[in-house]
Amino acid sequence: MGFEEIREFLGDIPFISPERGHVLYEHIRRNKPQHVLELGVGHGVSSCYMAAALHENGGGHLTCVDLIDAAFSPSAEELVSQANLTSYVSIFREKSSYTWYLKTLIEKRTPAGGICEPEFDFCFIDGPKNWTVDGAAFFMVDKLMKAGGWIVFDDYDWTYNSIYDPSTGRTGCDGINIHGLSEDERSHPHVEAIFRLLVTQHPDYGAFRVDGNTWAWAQKVQSNDRKISLTYTPDFRYTVSSRLRFLYKRLRLSR
């Protein structure tokens, strides 16, 4: 399915802009991954962009994981079905976190007495944006990631303070108790810390880049091929659309 076709179908459904969707779409078209993993799904807009690219490539499969209680309308299941992309997508729902799904998958792909056999060529992480959950998810995804594969984190600069308002009585966000976090935990961007302290220091990752202060990329490489460098690209193409969707997300979550 061509990009313009899937873009027209998705319209203004949040939470990913068409510009960002195009980046995902083109990455998959160019690199032709066979097994793609998405952690955190929302409405399934990014899922549709990636599945459409797989369709255009003529093969591949997208595995999506999110919470059972992540109730969005339209749901990811509905959107993927309406786009006629169900043959390219499997959606799994977990009670507490996608890390348990990853744990189960690692077990399935670990032969008796052996080590986990990698499965994925690309992983897009857009979940709770939490140090504990997504920090653990990175190490689990690493076990499932093939050499040469890419991991992308969304919400690089997002903080809990951006949605925290004690006066509303709101206690949670993506399963995390905001009121139980310290001021430092609320004010610091967790994904930035994960990327800086865990990903860029991992001996098997390189080609790091931060895209528009929103997405952080890393490629799994052989240790002897690793280059310690970080590219920061403040891409203004995404500024307006991404901020509008951020405001929409904040308003929706504050209800």
C-alpha positions as a Markdown table, in Angstrom:
| # | Residue | x | y | z |
|---|---|---|---|---|
| 1 | Met | 0.0 | 0.0 | 0.0 |
| 2 | Gly | 1.5 | 3.3 | -1.0 |
| 3 | Phe | 2.2 | 6.0 | 1.5 |
| 4 | Glu | -0.3 | 8.5 | 0.3 |
| 5 | Glu | -3.0 | 5.9 | 0.3 |
| 6 | Ile | -2.4 | 5.0 | 4.0 |
| 7 | Arg | -1.9 | 8.6 | 4.9 |
| 8 | Glu | -5.3 | 9.5 | 3.4 |
| 9 | Phe | -6.9 | 6.6 | 5.2 |
| 10 | Leu | -5.5 | 7.6 | 8.6 |
| 11 | Gly | -6.2 | 11.3 | 8.3 |
| 12 | Asp | -5.8 | 13.1 | 11.6 |
| 13 | Ile | -6.0 | 10.2 | 14.0 |
| 14 | Pro | -3.3 | 10.6 | 16.7 |
| 15 | Phe | -0.8 | 10.0 | 18.1 |
| 16 | Ile | 1.8 | 10.0 | 15.3 |
| 17 | Ser | 2.1 | 12.7 | 12.7 |
| 18 | Pro | 2.1 | 11.9 | 8.9 |
| 19 | Glu | 5.6 | 13.2 | 8.8 |
| 20 | Arg | 6.8 | 10.7 | 11.4 |
| 21 | Gly | 4.7 | 8.0 | 9.8 |
| 22 | His | 6.6 | 8.7 | 6.6 |
| 23 | Val | 9.9 | 8.2 | 8.4 |
| 24 | Leu | 8.7 | 4.8 | 9.7 |
| 25 | Tyr | 7.3 | 3.9 | 6.3 |
| 26 | Glu | 10.4 | 4.8 | 4.4 |
| 27 | His | 12.7 | 3.0 | 6.8 |
| 28 | Ile | 10.8 | -0.2 | 6.3 |
| 29 | Arg | 10.6 | 0.2 | 2.6 |
| 30 | Arg | 14.3 | 0.9 | 2.4 |
| 31 | Asn | 15.6 | -1.8 | 4.8 |
| 32 | Lys | 13.0 | -4.4 | 4.2 |
| 33 | Pro | 12.8 | -6.0 | 7.7 |
| 34 | Gln | 10.9 | -9.3 | 7.8 |
| 35 | His | 10.0 | -9.2 | 11.5 |
| 36 | Val | 9.0 | -5.9 | 13.1 |
| 37 | Leu | 8.1 | -5.3 | 16.8 |
| 38 | Glu | 6.1 | -2.4 | 18.2 |
| 39 | Leu | 5.8 | -1.8 | 21.9 |
| 40 | Gly | 3.0 | 0.5 | 22.7 |
| 41 | Val | 0.3 | 0.9 | 20.1 |
| 42 | Gly | -2.3 | 3.5 | 21.0 |
| 43 | His | -4.8 | 3.8 | 18.1 |
| 44 | Gly | -2.5 | 1.8 | 15.8 |
| 45 | Val | -1.6 | 4.7 | 13.5 |
| 46 | Ser | 2.1 | 3.9 | 13.5 |
| 47 | Ser | 1.2 | 0.2 | 13.2 |
| 48 | Cys | -0.7 | 1.0 | 10.0 |
| 49 | Tyr | 2.1 | 3.0 | 8.5 |
| 50 | Met | 4.6 | 0.1 | 9.2 |
| 51 | Ala | 2.2 | -2.6 | 8.0 |
| 52 | Ala | 1.4 | -0.6 | 4.8 |
| 53 | Ala | 5.2 | -0.5 | 4.1 |
| 54 | Leu | 5.4 | -4.3 | 4.7 |
| 55 | His | 2.5 | -4.8 | 2.3 |
| 56 | Glu | 4.3 | -2.6 | -0.3 |
| 57 | Asn | 7.5 | -4.7 | 0.2 |
| 58 | Gly | 5.5 | -7.8 | -0.5 |
| 59 | Gly | 6.2 | -9.5 | 2.8 |
| 60 | Gly | 7.1 | -9.3 | 6.5 |
| 61 | His | 5.1 | -9.2 | 9.7 |
| 62 | Leu | 4.5 | -6.7 | 12.5 |
| 63 | Thr | 4.0 | -7.8 | 16.1 |
| 64 | Cys | 2.3 | -5.2 | 18.3 |
| 65 | Val | 2.1 | -5.3 | 22.1 |
| 66 | Asp | 0.1 | -3.1 | 24.5 |
| 67 | Leu | -2.0 | -3.1 | 27.6 |
| 68 | Ile | -5.4 | -4.7 | 27.8 |
| 69 | Asp | -6.7 | -1.5 | 29.5 |
| 70 | Ala | -5.2 | 0.8 | 26.8 |
| 71 | Ala | -8.7 | 1.7 | 25.5 |
| 72 | Phe | -8.6 | 3.9 | 22.5 |
| 73 | Ser | -11.3 | 4.6 | 19.9 |
| 74 | Pro | -10.7 | 3.6 | 17.2 |
| 75 | Ser | -8.6 | 0.7 | 18.6 |
| 76 | Ala | -5.5 | -0.6 | 16.9 |
| 77 | Glu | -7.4 | -3.8 | 16.0 |
| 78 | Glu | -10.2 | -1.8 | 14.4 |
| 79 | Leu | -7.8 | 0.5 | 12.4 |
| 80 | Val | -5.6 | -2.3 | 11.1 |
| 81 | Ser | -8.7 | -4.3 | 10.0 |
| 82 | Gln | -10.3 | -1.3 | 8.3 |
| 83 | Ala | -7.0 | -0.7 | 6.4 |
| 84 | Asn | -7.1 | -4.4 | 5.3 |
| 85 | Leu | -3.7 | -5.0 | 6.8 |
| 86 | Thr | -4.6 | -7.8 | 9.3 |
| 87 | Ser | -2.5 | -10.4 | 7.5 |
| 88 | Tyr | 0.6 | -8.3 | 8.2 |
| 89 | Val | -0.1 | -7.6 | 11.9 |
| 90 | Ser | -0.5 | -9.5 | 15.2 |
| 91 | Ile | -1.7 | -7.6 | 18.2 |
| 92 | Phe | -1.1 | -8.9 | 21.7 |
| 93 | Arg | -2.6 | -7.4 | 24.9 |
| 94 | Glu | -1.0 | -7.7 | 28.4 |
| 95 | Lys | -2.3 | -7.0 | 31.8 |
| 96 | Ser | 0.5 | -5.0 | 33.3 |
| 97 | Ser | 3.4 | -4.4 | 30.8 |
| 98 | Tyr | 4.8 | -5.5 | 27.5 |
| 99 | Thr | 7.9 | -6.7 | 29.4 |
| 100 | Trp | 6.0 | -9.8 | 30.4 |
| 101 | Tyr | 5.3 | -10.6 | 26.8 |
| 102 | Leu | 9.0 | -10.1 | 26.0 |
| 103 | Lys | 9.9 | -12.5 | 28.9 |
| 104 | Thr | 7.5 | -15.1 | 27.5 |
| 105 | Leu | 8.9 | -14.7 | 24.0 |
| 106 | Ile | 12.5 | -15.0 | 25.1 |
| 107 | Glu | 11.6 | -18.3 | 26.9 |
| 108 | Lys | 9.9 | -19.6 | 23.7 |
| 109 | Arg | 13.0 | -18.7 | 21.6 |
| 110 | Thr | 15.5 | -20.2 | 24.0 |
| 111 | Pro | 16.3 | -23.8 | 23.4 |
| 112 | Ala | 17.0 | -26.1 | 26.3 |
| 113 | Gly | 20.5 | -25.2 | 27.6 |
| 114 | Gly | 21.0 | -22.6 | 25.0 |
| 115 | Ile | 20.6 | -18.8 | 24.4 |
| 116 | Cys | 17.7 | -16.8 | 22.9 |
| 117 | Glu | 17.5 | -16.9 | 19.1 |
| 118 | Pro | 16.9 | -13.4 | 17.8 |
| 119 | Glu | 13.8 | -12.7 | 15.7 |
| 120 | Phe | 13.3 | -9.0 | 15.0 |
| 121 | Asp | 15.0 | -6.7 | 12.5 |
| 122 | Phe | 13.3 | -3.5 | 13.7 |
| 123 | Cys | 11.7 | -2.3 | 17.0 |
| 124 | Phe | 9.7 | 0.8 | 17.6 |
| 125 | Ile | 9.2 | 1.5 | 21.3 |
| 126 | Asp | 6.4 | 4.0 | 22.2 |
| 127 | Gly | 5.0 | 2.9 | 25.5 |
| 128 | Pro | 5.0 | 4.3 | 29.1 |
| 129 | Lys | 8.3 | 6.2 | 28.6 |
| 130 | Asn | 9.3 | 4.9 | 32.0 |
| 131 | Trp | 12.9 | 4.2 | 33.2 |
| 132 | Thr | 11.9 | 0.9 | 34.9 |
| 133 | Val | 9.6 | -0.5 | 32.2 |
| 134 | Asp | 11.4 | 0.7 | 29.0 |
| 135 | Gly | 14.9 | 0.3 | 30.5 |
| 136 | Ala | 14.1 | -3.4 | 31.1 |
| 137 | Ala | 12.4 | -3.6 | 27.7 |
| 138 | Phe | 15.6 | -2.5 | 26.0 |
| 139 | Phe | 17.6 | -5.3 | 27.4 |
| 140 | Met | 14.9 | -7.8 | 26.5 |
| 141 | Val | 14.5 | -6.5 | 23.0 |
| 142 | Asp | 18.3 | -6.7 | 22.6 |
| 143 | Lys | 18.1 | -10.5 | 23.1 |
| 144 | Leu | 15.5 | -10.7 | 20.4 |
| 145 | Met | 17.2 | -8.3 | 18.0 |
| 146 | Lys | 19.2 | -9.5 | 15.0 |
| 147 | Ala | 22.5 | -8.0 | 14.2 |
| 148 | Gly | 22.0 | -5.0 | 11.9 |
| 149 | Gly | 18.5 | -4.4 | 13.3 |
| 150 | Trp | 17.3 | -1.0 | 14.5 |
| 151 | Ile | 15.7 | 0.2 | 17.8 |
| 152 | Val | 13.8 | 3.5 | 17.9 |
| 153 | Phe | 12.5 | 5.1 | 21.0 |
| 154 | Asp | 9.7 | 7.7 | 20.8 |
| 155 | Asp | 9.3 | 10.6 | 23.3 |
| 156 | Tyr | 12.9 | 11.2 | 23.9 |
| 157 | Asp | 12.3 | 14.5 | 25.7 |
| 158 | Trp | 8.9 | 13.7 | 27.4 |
| 159 | Thr | 8.6 | 14.1 | 31.1 |
| 160 | Tyr | 5.8 | 13.2 | 33.6 |
| 161 | Asn | 5.7 | 16.9 | 34.7 |
| 162 | Ser | 4.3 | 17.7 | 31.2 |
| 163 | Ile | 1.0 | 16.0 | 32.2 |
| 164 | Tyr | 1.3 | 16.2 | 36.1 |
| 165 | Asp | -1.4 | 18.3 | 37.8 |
| 166 | Pro | -2.0 | 17.4 | 41.4 |
| 167 | Ser | -5.3 | 19.4 | 41.4 |
| 168 | Thr | -6.9 | 17.0 | 39.0 |
| 169 | Gly | -6.5 | 14.0 | 41.3 |
| 170 | Arg | -5.0 | 12.0 | 38.5 |
| 171 | Thr | -2.9 | 9.2 | 39.8 |
| 172 | Gly | -1.7 | 7.2 | 36.8 |
| 173 | Cys | -0.3 | 7.3 | 33.3 |
| 174 | Asp | 0.2 | 4.1 | 31.3 |
| 175 | Gly | 0.1 | 2.0 | 34.4 |
| 176 | Ile | 2.5 | 4.2 | 36.3 |
| 177 | Asn | 1.5 | 6.0 | 39.6 |
| 178 | Ile | 2.6 | 9.6 | 38.9 |
| 179 | His | 1.9 | 10.6 | 42.5 |
| 180 | Gly | 4.4 | 7.9 | 43.6 |
| 181 | Leu | 7.2 | 9.4 | 41.7 |
| 182 | Ser | 9.8 | 11.8 | 43.1 |
| 183 | Glu | 10.1 | 15.3 | 41.7 |
| 184 | Asp | 13.3 | 14.2 | 40.0 |
| 185 | Glu | 11.5 | 11.3 | 38.4 |
| 186 | Arg | 8.8 | 13.6 | 37.2 |
| 187 | Ser | 11.0 | 16.3 | 35.8 |
| 188 | His | 13.7 | 14.2 | 34.0 |
| 189 | Pro | 13.0 | 12.6 | 30.6 |
| 190 | His | 13.2 | 8.9 | 31.2 |
| 191 | Val | 13.8 | 7.9 | 27.6 |
| 192 | Glu | 16.7 | 10.3 | 27.3 |
| 193 | Ala | 18.2 | 8.6 | 30.4 |
| 194 | Ile | 17.6 | 5.1 | 29.0 |
| 195 | Phe | 19.2 | 6.1 | 25.7 |
| 196 | Arg | 22.2 | 7.9 | 27.2 |
| 197 | Leu | 23.0 | 5.5 | 30.1 |
| 198 | Leu | 21.9 | 2.1 | 28.7 |
| 199 | Val | 21.7 | 2.1 | 24.9 |
| 200 | Thr | 24.7 | 4.2 | 24.0 |
| 201 | Gln | 26.9 | 2.4 | 26.5 |
| 202 | His | 25.9 | -1.0 | 25.3 |
| 203 | Pro | 28.9 | -2.6 | 23.5 |
| 204 | Asp | 26.7 | -4.0 | 20.6 |
| 205 | Tyr | 25.0 | -0.8 | 19.6 |
| 206 | Gly | 26.1 | 2.1 | 17.4 |
| 207 | Ala | 24.9 | 4.6 | 14.7 |
| 208 | Phe | 23.2 | 6.6 | 17.4 |
| 209 | Arg | 21.1 | 9.6 | 16.5 |
| 210 | Val | 18.5 | 11.8 | 18.1 |
| 211 | Asp | 15.9 | 12.9 | 15.5 |
| 212 | Gly | 14.1 | 16.2 | 16.2 |
| 213 | Asn | 14.6 | 15.8 | 19.9 |
| 214 | Thr | 11.7 | 13.2 | 19.7 |
| 215 | Trp | 13.1 | 9.9 | 18.4 |
| 216 | Ala | 16.3 | 8.2 | 19.4 |
| 217 | Trp | 17.8 | 5.6 | 17.0 |
| 218 | Ala | 20.4 | 2.9 | 17.6 |
| 219 | Gln | 21.6 | 0.0 | 15.4 |
| 220 | Lys | 22.7 | -3.4 | 16.7 |
| 221 | Val | 26.2 | -3.9 | 15.3 |
| 222 | Gln | 29.2 | -6.1 | 15.9 |
| 223 | Ser | 31.4 | -4.8 | 18.7 |
| 224 | Asn | 34.4 | -4.5 | 16.4 |
| 225 | Asp | 32.4 | -2.4 | 14.0 |
| 226 | Arg | 31.0 | 0.0 | 16.7 |
| 227 | Lys | 31.6 | 3.7 | 16.3 |
| 228 | Ile | 31.0 | 5.9 | 19.3 |
| 229 | Ser | 29.1 | 8.9 | 17.9 |
| 230 | Leu | 25.8 | 10.6 | 18.3 |
| 231 | Thr | 24.0 | 12.7 | 15.7 |
| 232 | Tyr | 21.5 | 15.2 | 16.9 |
| 233 | Thr | 19.1 | 16.6 | 14.3 |
| 234 | Pro | 16.7 | 19.3 | 15.3 |
| 235 | Asp | 14.3 | 18.7 | 12.5 |
| 236 | Phe | 11.8 | 21.5 | 12.3 |
| 237 | Arg | 9.5 | 19.7 | 9.9 |
| 238 | Tyr | 8.0 | 17.9 | 12.8 |
| 239 | Thr | 7.7 | 20.8 | 15.3 |
| 240 | Val | 4.2 | 22.0 | 14.6 |
| 241 | Ser | 2.5 | 18.7 | 14.0 |
| 242 | Ser | 4.2 | 16.9 | 16.8 |
| 243 | Arg | 3.4 | 19.7 | 19.3 |
| 244 | Leu | -0.3 | 19.7 | 18.3 |
| 245 | Arg | -0.4 | 15.9 | 18.8 |
| 246 | Phe | 1.3 | 16.3 | 22.1 |
| 247 | Leu | -1.3 | 18.8 | 23.2 |
| 248 | Tyr | -4.1 | 16.5 | 22.0 |
| 249 | Lys | -2.5 | 13.6 | 24.0 |
| 250 | Arg | -2.3 | 15.7 | 27.1 |
| 251 | Leu | -5.9 | 16.8 | 26.9 |
| 252 | Arg | -7.1 | 13.3 | 26.3 |
| 253 | Leu | -5.1 | 11.8 | 29.2 |
| 254 | Ser | -6.3 | 14.5 | 31.5 |
| 255 | Arg | -9.9 | 13.5 | 31.1 |
